[in-house]
Amino acid sequence: MSTSPQNGKPDASQSADDEAQTGSDETFTTDVSETDDEGTTVREAEVRADDLSEVKPADGDKS
């Protein structure tokens, strides 16, 4: 017996992976500002044009 997501719908992570593979490959570079207790840092990031999600996350990302 195999298990599948409820309602036959993929979970969010599967949907994101599918979109990344079948979505638009159009990207651009923009500035991203990140604020924490130490202040604000601005860096360049490559993002997808359709949803502004980051293509290549920064190294040392706090996950």
The 8 nearest C-alpha neighbors of each residue, nearest first, counted from 0:
[[1, 2, 3, 4, 5, 7, 6, 9],
 [2, 0, 3, 4, 5, 7, 9, 6],
 [1, 3, 0, 4, 5, 7, 6, 9],
 [2, 4, 5, 1, 7, 9, 8, 6],
 [3, 5, 7, 9, 8, 6, 10, 2],
 [4, 6, 7, 8, 3, 9, 10, 2],
 [5, 7, 8, 4, 9, 3, 10, 2],
 [8, 6, 5, 4, 9, 3, 10, 2],
 [7, 9, 6, 4, 5, 10, 3, 14],
 [10, 8, 13, 4, 14, 11, 7, 12],
 [9, 11, 13, 12, 14, 8, 4, 15],
 [10, 12, 14, 13, 15, 9, 16, 8],
 [13, 11, 15, 14, 10, 16, 9, 17],
 [14, 12, 16, 15, 11, 10, 9, 17],
 [13, 15, 17, 11, 12, 16, 18, 9],
 [14, 16, 18, 12, 13, 17, 19, 11],
 [15, 17, 13, 19, 14, 18, 12, 20],
 [18, 16, 14, 20, 19, 15, 21, 13],
 [19, 17, 22, 15, 21, 20, 16, 14],
 [18, 20, 16, 22, 17, 21, 15, 23],
 [19, 21, 17, 18, 22, 16, 23, 24],
 [20, 22, 18, 19, 17, 23, 24, 16],
 [23, 21, 18, 19, 20, 24, 17, 49],
 [22, 24, 25, 21, 49, 47, 19, 48],
 [23, 25, 26, 22, 47, 48, 19, 21],
 [24, 26, 23, 48, 47, 27, 49, 46],
 [27, 25, 47, 48, 46, 24, 45, 28],
 [28, 26, 45, 46, 29, 48, 47, 25],
 [27, 29, 45, 44, 46, 43, 26, 30],
 [30, 28, 43, 44, 45, 31, 27, 46],
 [29, 31, 43, 42, 44, 41, 32, 28],
 [30, 32, 42, 41, 43, 44, 29, 33],
 [33, 31, 41, 40, 42, 39, 30, 34],
 [32, 34, 40, 39, 41, 31, 35, 42],
 [33, 35, 39, 38, 40, 32, 36, 37],
 [34, 36, 37, 38, 39, 33, 40, 32],
 [37, 35, 38, 34, 39, 33, 40, 32],
 [38, 36, 35, 39, 34, 40, 33, 41],
 [39, 37, 35, 34, 36, 40, 33, 41],
 [40, 38, 34, 33, 35, 32, 41, 37],
 [39, 41, 33, 32, 34, 42, 38, 31],
 [40, 42, 32, 31, 33, 30, 39, 43],
 [43, 41, 31, 30, 32, 44, 40, 33],
 [42, 44, 30, 29, 31, 28, 45, 41],
 [45, 43, 28, 29, 30, 46, 31, 42],
 [44, 46, 28, 27, 54, 53, 29, 55],
 [47, 45, 53, 51, 54, 52, 26, 27],
 [48, 46, 26, 51, 52, 49, 50, 25],
 [47, 49, 26, 51, 25, 50, 46, 27],
 [48, 50, 47, 51, 23, 25, 52, 26],
 [49, 51, 52, 48, 47, 46, 53, 23],
 [52, 50, 47, 46, 48, 49, 53, 26],
 [53, 51, 46, 50, 47, 54, 48, 49],
 [52, 54, 46, 55, 45, 56, 51, 47],
 [53, 55, 46, 45, 56, 52, 47, 44],
 [54, 56, 53, 45, 57, 44, 46, 58],
 [57, 55, 53, 54, 58, 60, 44, 45],
 [58, 56, 60, 59, 55, 44, 53, 42],
 [59, 57, 60, 56, 55, 61, 62, 44],
 [60, 58, 61, 57, 62, 56, 55, 42],
 [59, 61, 58, 57, 62, 56, 55, 33],
 [62, 60, 59, 58, 57, 56, 35, 33],
 [61, 60, 59, 58, 56, 57, 55, 33]]
